Amino acid sequence: MADQSGKSNHEVADYIATMTAHLAQMAAAQNFILLAHLLEMAWLEAEQLCGRDSIAPRRRSANQ
């Protein structure tokens, strides 16, 4: 099945997984603990929709 832009569900879930992983790293780097946790949960859900069993994205330290 495709969305309105013509992308498949897998492509959309893959994009969401990529973006939420980056956002979770940014939130963690700023010590936004709850936001980082929620974004990691969204990332894991998107990864599952892609059929991947992943571990949480690597958190960057504030000085990276």
N, C-alpha and C positions, 0 to 999 in steps of 0.2 A: 504494500500500500504506500502511496505517496502523499506528501502534504501539498498545500496550495502552490508551492514553488516548484513542485515536481520532484523533490528529494524523497528518497525512501525513508521509512521509519528508522532503519539502521543508520543511515547517514545523519539524520537529525539527532538520534541518541548519541552517536559518535561525536558530533559537534558539541552537544551539551556536556558530554563527559570531558572533553578537552577544555572547554571554557570553565566549568566548575572546578576542575583540578587547579587551573591557574588562579582562579579567584580564591579558592581555599588556601593556596600558598600565600597569596597576598594578605589575606585576612590573618593568617597565623603569624606572618612576619610583623604585623602591627599589633599582635597580641589581642586580636578580636576573637576571643576564645569561642564564644557561642556561635558567632557568624561562621568561623572556620569549621566548627563541628557540623553545622547545618549544611554548609556547602559540600563538605566531605560526604555527608549522607546523600545529597543530591547526586554527587559524582558516582558513588557506589551504585545507586539506582540506575543511572544511565549506563554504567559499565555492565550491569546485569542485563539490561535491555539489549546491549550489544552482544551478549553471550560470552562476556569475559568475566572471569573470577579474578578480581584485582585486590591488591592491598591499598591502603590509604596513600594518597599522594605524599611525597616527601615534603616535609615542612622546611622552609628556608628560615634561617636565623635572621634577625633584624638587620644585621650588618652585611647581608649578601645582596 
